[in-house]
């Protein structure tokens, strides 16, 4: 326990330790969480990720990770192609692509501030809904006369916006869900499974995208946006009903919420007492 306290102090900034911080309370909280999970399962293996309440936690981590590939991100790397079709030179198209990368960096930095202030669930739902609108618009522009210069310009610019929104609201937030939703005893195994599902989705993308955009293959062009918009809609519906809010929750509180099968939409408002016998929850609208 003393070594744990020393390790915790080394991992904590002086600004935090100087204001209402008790290393004894923090270590006690960690131990209580660990004891709570030990009481639920003694030994663990990968099958435990698909058993009981952990199945739901594995689903949330895996689908949120997989959604990174299936919310239209496969289109982000093809904005250069649309700019060239609009008549922009190869060099200028490449410069615009660099601008797209820069907007992604800015989006990631902005996501730090957003996640510290707003709930992960709200940010994620807003981001997915925005990406859905962008993809539908891109797909609609793909129906326009291919000889017109305006639509390719608009498509390339919308893909820049797609990159910014994704890197601000969806991409980085996924890693918060993957880290915070699994139980501490199954965290590594759950992350491994989630990452493998994401890799499978990546194979799917790499197989389809050249065919969708290739002028000597399916040649869908910007209409590909409608295909990914369909997946984006599915992800949005799933996230609304299945994605919980882990912000400001301890791992022990998350365990209690999952054990009691609290609805994802009520995670943020439900009060939790993990230190009482049996670990109790109390609805936010309760008068008790």
Secondary structure per residue as TSV (DSSP state, phi and psi in degrees):
chain	resnum	aa	ss	phi	psi
A	1	X	-	360.0	-37.9
A	2	X	H	-66.0	-39.4
A	3	X	H	-64.9	-35.6
A	4	X	H	-64.7	-40.4
A	5	X	H	-63.9	-42.8
A	6	X	H	-64.5	-41.7
A	7	X	H	-63.2	-40.4
A	8	X	H	-65.9	-39.0
A	9	X	H	-64.8	-35.7
A	10	X	H	-69.3	-26.2
A	11	X	T	-92.9	1.3
A	12	X	S	-114.7	134.3
A	13	X	-	-70.2	153.8
A	14	X	H	-63.9	-31.2
A	15	X	H	-61.8	-37.4
A	16	X	H	-74.9	-43.7
A	17	X	H	-68.1	-18.3
A	18	X	T	-86.1	-9.0
A	19	X	S	-128.1	107.2
A	20	X	S	48.5	46.1
A	21	X	-	-118.7	129.2
A	22	X	-	-125.0	112.2
A	23	X	H	-65.6	-31.5
A	24	X	H	-63.9	-43.4
A	25	X	H	-65.9	-39.3
A	26	X	H	-65.8	-43.7
A	27	X	H	-65.3	-38.9
A	28	X	H	-63.0	-38.6
A	29	X	H	-64.8	-43.4
A	30	X	H	-62.0	-44.5
A	31	X	H	-64.8	-39.9
A	32	X	H	-63.5	-41.5
A	33	X	H	-62.9	-43.8
A	34	X	H	-63.8	-42.5
A	35	X	H	-63.9	-37.7
A	36	X	H	-63.5	-41.6
A	37	X	H	-75.7	-32.3
A	38	X	H	-63.4	-35.7
A	39	X	H	-68.0	-22.3
A	40	X	H	-87.7	-33.1
A	41	X	-	-153.4	127.2
A	42	X	S	-77.7	-64.4
A	43	X	S	-109.4	155.9
A	44	X	-	-130.5	150.4
A	45	X	-	-146.8	-176.5
A	46	X	G	-63.6	-28.6
A	47	X	G	-64.7	-27.3
A	48	X	G	-64.4	-24.3
A	49	X	G	-66.6	-16.7
A	50	X	G	-112.7	15.9
A	51	X	S	-115.6	140.5
A	52	X	T	58.4	-141.5
A	53	X	H	-69.1	-18.9
A	54	X	H	-70.2	-21.0
A	55	X	H	-62.1	-42.5
A	56	X	H	-64.4	-39.0
A	57	X	H	-68.9	-37.5
A	58	X	H	-66.1	-40.5
A	59	X	H	-59.4	-47.0
A	60	X	H	-63.3	-46.5
A	61	X	H	-64.4	-42.1
A	62	X	H	-71.2	-46.0
A	63	X	H	-68.4	-39.3
A	64	X	H	-65.1	-33.7
A	65	X	H	-73.5	-45.1
A	66	X	H	-62.0	-34.2
A	67	X	T	-62.7	-22.7
A	68	X	T	-57.4	-35.7
A	69	X	T	-85.4	-27.1
A	70	X	T	-108.5	22.1
A	71	X	T	-109.3	23.7
A	72	X	T	96.7	4.0
A	73	X	G	-65.0	-22.3
A	74	X	G	-63.7	-22.6
A	75	X	G	-81.2	-20.6
A	76	X	G	-62.0	-30.6
A	77	X	G	-81.6	2.0
A	78	X	G	-112.3	14.0
A	79	X	H	-63.7	-32.7
A	80	X	H	-57.9	-41.8
A	81	X	H	-60.2	-41.1
A	82	X	H	-71.9	-35.8
A	83	X	H	-65.2	-39.5
A	84	X	H	-65.2	-37.4
A	85	X	H	-66.7	-25.5
A	86	X	T	-78.7	-7.1
A	87	X	T	106.0	1.5
A	88	X	-	-75.1	144.9
A	89	X	-	-66.4	163.4
A	90	X	H	-61.3	-41.3
A	91	X	H	-64.0	-45.5
A	92	X	H	-68.2	-33.8
A	93	X	H	-65.0	-39.6
A	94	X	H	-64.6	-40.1
A	95	X	H	-61.8	-40.4
A	96	X	H	-63.8	-35.3
A	97	X	H	-66.7	-35.8
A	98	X	H	-63.5	-38.6
A	99	X	H	-62.3	-34.8
A	100	X	H	-63.7	-42.4
A	101	X	H	-64.5	-40.0
A	102	X	H	-64.0	-40.1
A	103	X	H	-64.2	-32.8
A	104	X	H	-64.8	-40.9
A	105	X	H	-63.5	-44.6
A	106	X	H	-61.6	-40.4
A	107	X	H	-61.9	-41.9
A	108	X	H	-63.3	-43.5
A	109	X	H	-62.6	-39.3
A	110	X	H	-67.3	-31.8
A	111	X	H	-63.7	-30.0
A	112	X	H	-58.4	-46.1
A	113	X	H	-68.3	-39.8
A	114	X	H	-64.7	-44.5
A	115	X	H	-68.3	-26.3
A	116	X	H	-76.5	-19.8
A	117	X	H	-109.6	-38.2
A	118	X	S	-113.0	161.4
A	119	X	-	-69.3	148.2
A	120	X	H	-60.9	-41.8
A	121	X	H	-60.5	-46.5
A	122	X	H	-63.4	-42.2
A	123	X	H	-62.9	-44.8
A	124	X	H	-64.5	-46.9
A	125	X	H	-62.8	-42.0
A	126	X	H	-63.0	-42.3
A	127	X	H	-64.3	-47.0
A	128	X	H	-63.4	-41.1
A	129	X	H	-63.3	-40.0
A	130	X	H	-66.4	-42.1
A	131	X	H	-62.7	-36.4
A	132	X	H	-60.7	-45.8
A	133	X	H	-63.1	-43.1
A	134	X	H	-62.2	-44.5
A	135	X	H	-67.7	-39.2
A	136	X	H	-62.6	-40.4
A	137	X	H	-65.6	-43.7
A	138	X	H	-60.4	-45.4
A	139	X	H	-63.0	-39.1
A	140	X	H	-64.4	-39.5
A	141	X	H	-66.3	-25.4
A	142	X	T	-67.8	-16.9
A	143	X	T	-82.3	-16.7
A	144	X	S	-65.4	166.2
A	145	X	-	-58.2	120.2
A	146	X	T	-64.3	-14.9
A	147	X	T	-81.5	-12.8
A	148	X	-	-80.1	139.2
A	149	X	H	-79.1	-22.6
A	150	X	H	-64.4	-51.3
A	151	X	H	-56.4	-45.6
A	152	X	H	-60.0	-36.9
A	153	X	H	-61.2	-47.5
A	154	X	H	-63.7	-39.6
A	155	X	H	-64.0	-47.9
A	156	X	H	-59.6	-40.8
A	157	X	H	-68.2	-39.3
A	158	X	H	-64.5	-33.4
A	159	X	H	-69.1	-31.8
A	160	X	H	-62.7	-45.2
A	161	X	H	-64.7	-38.6
A	162	X	H	-58.4	-44.0
A	163	X	H	-60.7	-43.8
A	164	X	H	-64.3	-46.4
A	165	X	H	-64.8	-43.2
A	166	X	I	-60.8	-46.2
A	167	X	I	-74.9	-13.6
A	168	X	I	-93.8	-40.8
A	169	X	I	-118.2	-20.3
A	170	X	I	-116.8	-56.6
A	171	X	H	-55.2	-59.6
A	172	X	H	-66.6	-34.7
A	173	X	H	-64.7	-30.2
A	174	X	H	-55.6	-41.1
A	175	X	H	-68.4	-27.6
A	176	X	H	-66.7	-43.5
A	177	X	H	-63.7	-45.1
A	178	X	H	-62.7	-32.9
A	179	X	H	-84.5	-33.3
A	180	X	H	-97.2	-25.0
A	181	X	S	-79.2	-42.1
A	182	X	S	-64.0	154.5
A	183	X	-	-68.0	154.6
A	184	X	T	-63.3	-32.1
A	185	X	T	-78.4	-18.9
A	186	X	T	-116.0	12.0
A	187	X	H	-58.3	-52.3
A	188	X	H	-61.9	-44.8
A	189	X	H	-64.5	-40.1
A	190	X	H	-65.7	-41.2
A	191	X	H	-64.9	-40.6
A	192	X	H	-59.7	-46.2
A	193	X	H	-63.2	-44.8
A	194	X	H	-62.0	-41.9
A	195	X	H	-65.3	-37.0
A	196	X	H	-67.9	-37.7
A	197	X	H	-62.6	-38.2
A	198	X	H	-64.9	-39.3
A	199	X	H	-63.7	-40.1
A	200	X	H	-61.4	-42.4
A	201	X	H	-62.7	-35.4
A	202	X	H	-64.5	-39.0
A	203	X	H	-61.3	-40.6
A	204	X	H	-59.0	-46.8
A	205	X	H	-62.3	-47.8
A	206	X	H	-66.4	-23.2
A	207	X	H	-80.6	-39.8
A	208	X	H	-84.1	-40.8
A	209	X	H	-58.4	-46.3
A	210	X	H	-59.2	-33.7
A	211	X	H	-74.1	-39.1
A	212	X	H	-64.9	-40.3
A	213	X	H	-99.3	-16.9
A	214	X	-	-64.4	129.0
A	215	X	T	-70.1	-18.4
A	216	X	T	-102.4	11.0
A	217	X	T	-121.9	-124.1
A	218	X	T	-72.8	-31.0
A	219	X	-	53.9	48.4
A	220	X	-	-73.4	-28.1
A	221	X	G	63.1	-137.8
A	222	X	G	-68.8	-15.8
A	223	X	G	-63.3	-15.2
A	224	X	H	-56.8	-27.8
A	225	X	H	-57.9	-33.3
A	226	X	H	-68.9	-35.9
A	227	X	H	-61.3	-49.2
A	228	X	H	-72.7	-25.5
A	229	X	H	-63.3	-35.1
A	230	X	H	-61.7	-44.7
A	231	X	H	-64.8	-38.3
A	232	X	H	-63.0	-38.8
A	233	X	H	-63.9	-42.6
A	234	X	H	-61.2	-43.4
A	235	X	H	-63.7	-39.9
A	236	X	H	-63.0	-45.1
A	237	X	H	-63.9	-44.3
A	238	X	H	-60.0	-46.6
A	239	X	H	-62.9	-36.7
A	240	X	H	-64.1	-39.5
A	241	X	H	-94.2	-22.3
A	242	X	H	-118.7	-19.0
A	243	X	-	-88.7	116.8
A	244	X	-	-85.3	176.0
A	245	X	-	-109.3	104.6
A	246	X	-	-89.9	-3.6
A	247	X	T	-59.5	134.9
A	248	X	T	66.0	17.1
A	249	X	-	-104.1	139.0
A	250	X	-	-79.5	164.4
A	251	X	H	-64.0	-33.2
A	252	X	H	-64.7	-42.8
A	253	X	H	-64.2	-39.0
A	254	X	H	-61.6	-41.0
A	255	X	H	-58.6	-45.5
A	256	X	H	-64.6	-43.2
A	257	X	H	-62.8	-42.9
A	258	X	H	-69.9	-40.1
A	259	X	H	-60.6	-34.7
A	260	X	T	-91.5	7.2
A	261	X	T	54.1	43.9
A	262	X	-	-68.5	138.1
A	263	X	-	-59.5	143.8
A	264	X	G	-58.1	-34.0
A	265	X	G	-74.0	-11.6
A	266	X	G	-111.8	5.8
A	267	X	T	-59.3	-43.9
A	268	X	T	-70.3	-30.9
A	269	X	T	-96.8	-12.7
A	270	X	-	-79.5	130.7
A	271	X	E	-84.4	141.4
A	272	X	E	-127.9	135.9
A	273	X	E	-122.1	93.3
A	274	X	T	-81.3	-9.6
A	275	X	T	-95.3	-10.2
A	276	X	S	-79.6	164.7
A	277	X	T	-63.4	122.6
A	278	X	T	87.8	-6.1
A	279	X	-	55.4	100.0
A	280	X	E	-104.4	156.7
A	281	X	E	-122.4	157.7
A	282	X	E	-141.6	121.6
A	283	X	-	-57.2	150.2
A	284	X	T	-64.8	-29.7
A	285	X	T	-89.8	8.5
A	286	X	-	-71.1	145.1
A	287	X	-	-92.6	-1.4
A	288	X	-	-68.4	360.0
